[in-house]
Amino acid sequence: MSPSPSPTGPSVLLAGCGKLGGALLDGWLQAGLAPSVVLDRHRAPLPAPHRIARTPEDIPADFRPDLVVLAVKPAAAASVAEALVPWIRSSVVLSVMAGRTTAGLAEICGHDRIIRAMPNTPAAIGKGISGMFAGPEVPLAARDACKWLLHAVGAVAVVDRESDMDAVTAVSGSGPAYVFLLAELLEKAAIAQGLAPDLARKLARHTVSGAGALLEADTTDAADLRRAVTSPNGTTARALDILMRDDAWPRTLSDAVAAATARARELAT
């Protein structure tokens, strides 16, 4: 196993190492995490100086992380926080749990030094974006430490109002699913036009990923990039006449994001 990079980031106690927690940890290890502990029953052993704790009792009593990161199921937050009281009470807490507000977390953590973040699944390949909100009691150094952790897996967008996190969840947290649906439907449409399934999948996936890469590389407005592809009276224009009808994508996507935002508010605790 190759040695870990020299530590440049904070030390963390990471509770939960499922898909999201695992993706975050992989990015942190590559970027150079200070000696840290991961509380998880299934994660493979970590390279020194990091360590796995299968139970809270396995966490060294003298370990004092810069941040405690909660990446467990939201329903398990209270029981996990209770088990980690010795570390949570003396640390800033970063939550990447959907729907858990800073006020609700303050109740179970016993303090209000809470940062809330919403990464998305492209974090698994270092291409995520995380919305982040920090309460007023969070020290500047801890805010910077959280930004380091989130930047290790992609971009970071800081919001000043916690209520904006509901829309952030609907747009970027849920957004990858919308893009995957586009790839899925484009593949099916290609097959319907007679293309072989393997060719249809290749064309659909590379079209979506390539367009995304172009958006990232080019600061031109998305509408202008769309117009650049659209020749008057051409094939793209004919397709967009359908997709951009008032009752098509402009309406349905707006309704979808509004519905996701409303659901995020319903789940907030």
C-alpha positions in Angstrom: 0.0 0.0 0.0 1.4 3.4 -1.0 2.0 5.8 1.9 -0.6 8.5 2.6 0.2 12.1 1.5 1.7 14.4 4.0 -1.2 15.7 6.1 -2.5 19.2 5.2 -6.1 18.9 6.3 -7.7 18.6 9.7 -8.1 15.5 11.9 -11.6 14.1 11.9 -13.7 11.6 13.7 -15.9 10.3 10.9 -19.0 8.5 12.1 -20.4 6.4 9.2 -18.6 5.2 6.1 -21.3 4.2 3.7 -21.4 5.4 0.1 -21.2 9.1 0.9 -19.0 8.8 3.9 -16.7 6.4 2.1 -16.4 8.7 -1.0 -15.6 11.7 1.3 -13.0 9.6 3.2 -11.3 8.5 0.0 -11.0 12.1 -1.2 -9.6 13.2 2.2 -7.0 10.4 2.3 -5.8 11.3 -1.2 -5.6 15.0 -0.3 -3.7 14.4 3.0 -5.7 14.1 6.1 -4.2 14.6 9.6 -4.3 11.4 11.8 -8.0 10.5 12.0 -10.4 7.9 13.2 -13.3 6.3 11.3 -16.2 4.7 13.2 -17.6 2.0 11.0 -18.3 -1.7 11.3 -17.4 -2.6 7.7 -14.7 -0.2 6.3 -11.5 -2.0 5.5 -8.4 -1.1 7.7 -6.9 2.3 6.9 -3.2 3.2 6.3 -1.3 4.5 9.3 -1.6 6.9 11.1 -5.4 6.6 10.7 -7.4 3.9 12.3 -10.8 2.2 12.2 -13.0 1.9 15.3 -15.6 -0.7 15.1 -17.4 0.6 18.2 -17.2 3.9 20.1 -15.2 2.0 22.8 -12.5 1.5 20.2 -11.9 5.2 19.8 -8.8 6.3 21.8 -10.0 8.3 24.8 -7.3 10.9 24.3 -8.2 11.5 20.6 -9.2 15.1 20.1 -10.3 15.6 16.4 -10.6 19.0 14.9 -14.0 18.0 13.6 -16.6 15.3 14.2 -18.2 14.4 10.9 -21.7 12.8 11.1 -22.4 10.7 7.9 -24.8 8.3 9.4 -28.5 7.7 8.5 -30.5 10.7 9.8 -32.6 8.5 12.0 -29.5 7.3 13.8 -28.1 10.7 14.5 -29.3 11.0 18.1 -28.0 7.6 19.2 -24.6 8.1 17.5 -24.3 11.6 19.0 -25.0 10.1 22.4 -22.3 7.5 22.0 -19.8 10.1 20.9 -20.5 12.7 23.6 -16.8 12.9 24.8 -15.7 13.9 21.4 -18.7 15.9 20.2 -18.8 18.1 23.2 -15.3 19.4 22.6 -15.4 19.6 18.8 -17.2 21.4 15.9 -19.6 19.0 14.2 -20.0 18.7 10.4 -23.2 17.0 9.3 -23.6 15.6 5.8 -27.0 14.1 6.7 -30.0 15.1 4.6 -32.7 16.9 6.4 -31.0 17.5 9.8 -31.0 21.2 10.7 -28.4 22.9 12.8 -31.0 23.6 15.5 -32.0 20.0 15.6 -28.4 18.9 15.7 -27.6 21.4 18.4 -30.2 19.7 20.6 -28.6 16.3 20.3 -25.0 17.5 20.3 -25.3 19.8 23.3 -23.8 22.9 21.6 -24.4 25.0 18.5 -21.0 24.7 16.8 -22.6 23.0 13.9 -21.9 23.0 10.2 -24.3 21.5 7.7 -23.2 20.4 4.2 -24.9 18.6 1.3 -22.4 16.9 -1.0 -23.6 14.9 -4.0 -22.7 11.6 -5.5 -20.0 12.8 -8.0 -17.9 13.4 -4.9 -17.0 9.7 -5.4 -14.8 10.8 -8.3 -13.8 14.2 -7.0 -16.4 16.0 -9.1 -19.0 16.7 -6.5 -20.3 20.0 -5.3 -21.3 20.6 -1.7 -23.7 23.2 -0.3 -22.4 24.4 3.1 -24.0 26.4 5.9 -22.2 27.3 9.2 -23.9 28.7 12.2 -22.7 31.9 13.8 -21.0 30.1 16.7 -18.7 28.2 14.4 -15.1 29.6 14.6 -13.5 30.7 11.4 -10.7 28.0 11.6 -13.4 25.3 11.8 -15.2 26.8 8.8 -11.9 26.7 6.8 -11.3 23.1 7.9 -14.7 22.1 6.6 -14.1 23.9 3.3 -10.9 21.9 3.0 -12.7 18.6 3.5 -15.4 19.5 1.0 -13.0 20.9 -1.6 -11.1 17.6 -1.5 -14.1 16.0 -3.3 -15.2 18.8 -5.5 -16.5 22.4 -5.4 -18.1 24.2 -2.5 -21.0 26.7 -2.4 -21.4 28.5 0.9 -24.9 29.8 1.7 -25.7 32.5 4.2 -29.2 31.3 5.0 -29.8 27.8 6.3 -33.2 27.8 4.6 -31.4 27.8 1.2 -30.1 24.4 2.0 -33.5 22.9 1.0 -33.2 24.3 -2.5 -29.5 23.3 -2.6 -30.6 19.7 -1.8 -33.2 19.8 -4.6 -30.8 21.2 -7.2 -27.3 19.7 -6.5 -28.0 17.0 -4.0 -30.8 15.4 -6.1 -29.6 16.8 -9.4 -27.4 13.9 -10.4 -30.5 11.7 -10.5 -32.0 14.2 -13.0 -29.0 13.9 -15.2 -28.9 10.1 -15.0 -32.6 10.1 -16.0 -31.6 12.2 -19.1 -28.9 9.6 -20.0 -31.4 6.8 -19.4 -34.1 8.3 -21.6 -31.7 9.3 -24.4 -30.4 5.8 -24.5 -34.0 4.4 -24.8 -34.8 7.0 -27.5 -31.7 5.9 -29.5 -32.8 2.3 -29.3 -36.3 3.3 -30.4 -34.7 4.8 -33.5 -33.1 1.5 -34.4 -29.6 1.8 -32.8 -28.0 -1.2 -31.1 -28.3 -1.1 -27.3 -24.5 -1.0 -26.7 -24.1 1.9 -29.2 -27.2 3.7 -27.8 -25.7 3.6 -24.3 -22.2 4.7 -25.5 -23.7 7.7 -27.4 -26.0 8.7 -24.6 -23.5 8.5 -21.8 -20.7 10.2 -23.7 -23.0 13.0 -24.9 -24.1 13.7 -21.3 -20.7 13.5 -19.8 -19.1 15.5 -22.6 -21.6 18.2 -22.4 -21.1 18.4 -18.6 -17.3 18.7 -19.1 -17.9 21.5 -21.6 -20.1 23.3 -19.1 -17.3 23.0 -16.5 -14.6 24.2 -18.9 -16.5 27.0 -20.6 -17.9 30.0 -18.7 -20.3 30.8 -21.5 -23.9 30.9 -20.4 -25.6 27.5 -20.8 -28.3 29.1 -23.0 -25.6 30.4 -25.3 -23.9 27.0 -25.5 -27.3 25.5 -26.4 -27.8 28.1 -29.2 -24.3 27.3 -30.6 -25.4 23.7 -31.2 -28.8 24.8 -32.7 -28.7 25.6 -36.4 -31.9 27.3 -37.7 -34.4 24.7 -39.1 -31.9 21.9 -38.3 -32.3 18.6 -36.4 -31.5 20.2 -33.0 -34.0 23.0 -33.5 -36.7 20.4 -34.4 -36.0 18.5 -31.2 -35.9 21.6 -29.0 -39.2 22.8 -30.4 -40.7 19.8 -28.5 -38.5 19.9 -25.4 -38.9 23.6 -24.8 -42.7 23.7 -25.1 -44.3 25.4 -22.1 -45.6 22.1 -20.9 -42.3 20.2 -21.5 -38.9 20.7 -19.8 -39.3 24.4 -18.7 -42.4 23.4 -16.7 -41.6 19.9 -15.6 -38.1 20.6 -14.4 -39.2 23.6 -12.5 -42.0 21.6 -10.9 -39.6 18.8 -10.1 -37.1 21.1 -8.3 -40.0 22.8 -6.4 -41.3 19.4 -5.3 -37.9 18.3 -4.1 -37.4 21.6 -2.2 -40.8 21.2 -0.6 -39.9 17.6 0.4 -36.6 18.8 1.9 -38.5 21.2 4.1 -40.9 18.5 5.2 -38.0 16.3 6.2 -36.1 19.0 8.1 -35.7 18.2 11.8 
